[in-house]
């Protein structure tokens, strides 16, 4: 993307983040910046310069409250996208999308889901305290997540190894015999399997990294603070250092120059009639 286009994209995403903050503040819902968005906040006071997405986490109960709040109070410029309100949606977490825009990524270009500028909202679910059970839980979720993605047409042809290519072909064959509805419900039931248990751990089961990296002690998500992100202050967990170090190691160290690229494989972007309002500071 051209520099001016990248800036406009980030401004548009920041608009959506401000809208999420507005709703969460109004309804007293706890949310927290996560992943690369949180690294950006801590290390750069905004977006990582070569990154172009925003990720937010919520504990499951808050996530469900947020969904209900959005259905009655989300700004008309945006729409809430869930697994059950959009055809061929390969995700079982929420997205807030900007109506009338176009944002096409390589992997999802062949799916029938709407392709608009978005930010992601991830639910954090209970994870079993027993490590072996947790690993088993994670493997099941990874298996069914990939089946659902295959069923919805997500392109994994860029797999770097022969073994992964063979595995993807095998999973695509299996997905042919499964209905989307069955895969959706299987994924969600697995994520919420321990919902009624009083576990000491929670996990972002739909996150980018493997289950055990995304799994953290529940007590880390009980206290919050605000951190600067571009032109606003947004909520995250007080123990963000522990959380980020668990996933990334030395997250304050810049990666090699060769790795400073977006991972989304963007093919096309169009803002339509949408005019971003937020200002960037980085």
RALINQUI-V282257 format. One line per field, one symbol per residue. phi: phi as a letter, one per 40 degrees, with the letter a starting at -180 (. if undefined). burial: I if it has 16 or more other C-alpha atoms within 10 Angstrom, else O. A space follows every 10 residues. Layout:
phi = ???
burial = ???
//
This chain:
phi = .cdccccccc ccccdccccc cdccccbfbc bacbfcccdd cccbfidcdb baabbbbacd ccdcccdccc cbbcdccbac bbcbbacfcc bbbcbbbcdg cbabbdcbcc ccccbbcabb bbcbbcbccc ccccccdccc ccccccdccc ccgccbccdc bccccccccc cccccdcbcd dccdcccccc dbdbdccccc bbaccbcccc dccccacdcc bbbbabbcbf cbbbcacccc cccccccbgc cccccddccc bcccfcbaaa cfccbcbcbc bb
burial = OOOOOIIIII IIIIIIIIII IOIIOOOOII IIIIIIIIII IIOIIIIIOO IIIIIIIIII OIIOIIIOII OOOIOOOIIO IIIOOOOIII IIIIIIIIII IIIIIOIIIO IOIIIIIIII IIIIIIIIOO OOOIIOIIOO IIOIIIIIII IIIIIIOOOO OOOOOOOIOO IIOOIOOOOI OOIIOIIIOI IIOIIOOOIO IIIIIIIOOI IIIIIIOIOI IOOIOOIIII IIOIIIIIOI IOIIOIIOOO IOOOOOOOOO OOOOOOOOIO IOOOOIOIII OO
//
